[in-house]
């Protein structure tokens, strides 16, 4: 593959893939689960430590296996073809495509702020199934970005650099103006609850947060609430590993991939933390928890900028989601191309088109993402994404330790900083997150297990067909 991506491009891909719609939305649900400014910040900090620890650990594997496919390649090289296929299966069926569909729908919904006609009656409706103009717009954006990326890597790279830079500047603007222009700060009130936790019980008593009733484990009541809140922060902080999918097209991947991951994740998590400071500064806890349509960013923007705040935020989210979709489209197809070369995906996906990019893989990914957006089921699928992604992150991070044990003398151009502390930190936090979700939010976990289990007979069928 041609090495057309520099360190700057790789870093923009990391940051652009991470920053989508989540940071503008998920803090509402997090506040409903925890009800305290202290805990809101604490959960974002836990997620930040977790994310950066994973990126640092992945760096060792990216230097050992500097080729296209990234995480799929790492899992396959370390644990074998079946675990690698199951990751790729999950990536295609829901992780990558479902995220593309969800972020495209977020683009459509925020566009509807500026173009209210998009909220008109459904184009088609039969029972619970309907097709809306927002869905049509989301599908149009997916197809447009798939087409642009099919025309060559340069096009996707330019789009990614421009839109990622724009949304970083816009987020910095929100943070700076959020400090300067808010006249009546809610910070002291939001922090007055200390480490006490409060929860929304979804009753008819109105929008109120009451003392939490999260079950106690070892005398600690909050663990369930923390895990439930982390579903949102984790979802907002994933996709940084997309840069590893592009390793075959990055200059000096043994050094630049790890630099891009660590730098990109660190900057984004700091930005996320400061955006939440703005929420706590501009809005009281009920304003965050019960923001209209779960959009605390819009509510905060109205406080900061007045009546034009909604327009400003809608434009920011449109820029953010557009760039995020481009990064996901750009990177994901490289995994499916690598799987095809290994005989684990549609054979035609292995080919590059005349523009030296995996055109057929791009269109397969885009078509499935469009179907998920059209079906309206992407939201149900995304409920389990954080759980599945963390499971595969844990498998990959454990691979760092496993390779140190099994192949201690193998050349490692980059070694994990503070090994083994860094990967162990991730494994401990990730394990706690997954176990607590199984206990407190099983609906977020068992569908993911089923999805992965379905991949097992598919793998056997593919290998049986190959052997025949």
PyMOL commands that set and color helices and strands:
alter all, ss='L'
color gray80, all
select helices_A, chain A and resi 7-18+22-24+27-34+37-64+71-79+81-114+116-119+133-150+153-181+187-191+223-236+242-245+247-249+253-282+285-289+292-294+296-341+347-350+359-375+378-382+385-406+421-440+442-444+446-467
alter helices_A, ss='H'
color red, helices_A
select strands_A, chain A and resi 124-126+129-131+198-199+210-211
alter strands_A, ss='S'
color yellow, strands_A
deselect
rebuild
show_as cartoon
